Amino acid sequence: MNVPRSAAHVWDEEYRRGRYRDEPPVAFVADILAAAARTGATNGLYVGCGNGRNLMPLVDGGLDLLGLDISAEAVRQLADRRPDRAGRLRQGDLDSLPAGETWPLVIAIQVFQHGNREQAHRQVRAAQRRVAPDGLICVRVNAVGTDVWPAHEVVERAPDGGFTVRYTAGPKRGLDIHFFSHAELDQLFAEWAPVLPLRPHRTERDTPGTGQWTQWEAIWRRRVSGNRRE
Ligand SMILES: C[S@@+](CC[C@H](N)C(=O)[O-])C[C@H]1O[C@@H](n2cnc3c(N)ncnc32)[C@H](O)[C@@H]1O
């Protein structure tokens, strides 16, 4: 039987193997910088910053970001790459941050998909609570429609189309990973104003025959009560 493994342990191993070391940032970084500039946000929280392929260009683009990640290895590698940011990195999850602290900008790139549906939704809601009034949340997350690879079993499927798999092979073997549907994210962000409306981003895999993976990308603004902007 495949039992769930700890995401922190899996990611520590991945980063030790060199994951993302030479990878360019995702193009969504440019959308985040543009949205932050439009709203005047200059500081924020990056949940699941990894070893920095996206955090570094965001910081170089003028944002003062607190980088948070459950992987000690990711934080160590990022601190080595950018000693100037070492004091702005934390190992842990959202619960490890001071209660009630919020930011004008919260960034989460490929992080909310960890765990099953209930755990993934809990992470989304915990991140939403970290956004200051009128602040932005920038999300890139696994989408249904992905050709899920490598071997896995589907462990849950909801009427809105969202589903969770448990990998039975590959680096994420034993890990539960959630794939969100459009309707599911619409529901989770029903009270938020879209700044960059939800859009799919498809990437063809390099290995022939393994298909594509799709990510949802979106930026929402926390509505201030009485101020239904956009
Ligand atoms: C797919 S990687 C993406 C890393 C980075 N955002 C990037 O795009 O390069 C997911 C990252 O999220 C981290 N992670 C997973 N669950 C987390 C949680 N609950 N809180 C903080 N980080 C988490 C993992 O350790 C890993 O570094």
The ligand as an ORCA input file, in Angstrom:
! r2SCAN-3c Opt
* xyz 0 1
  C       6.381     22.788     -6.947
  S       7.450     23.526     -5.765
  C       7.374     25.221     -6.296
  C       8.452     26.097     -5.693
  C       8.432     27.542     -6.179
  N       7.160     28.168     -5.914
  C       8.752     27.608     -7.646
  O       7.834     27.797     -8.454
  O       9.926     27.437     -7.990
  C       6.423     23.534     -4.306
  C       7.103     24.107     -3.074
  O       6.130     24.292     -2.051
  C       6.678     23.881     -0.821
  N       5.537     23.563      0.045
  C       4.675     22.524     -0.026
  N       3.706     22.625      0.894
  C       3.960     23.770      1.587
  C       3.308     24.450      2.667
  N       2.192     23.957      3.239
  N       3.832     25.596      3.128
  C       4.965     26.110      2.567
  N       5.632     25.520      1.539
  C       5.127     24.370      1.054
  C       7.589     22.719     -1.177
  O       8.576     22.474     -0.204
  C       8.182     23.218     -2.497
  O       9.345     23.977     -2.287
*
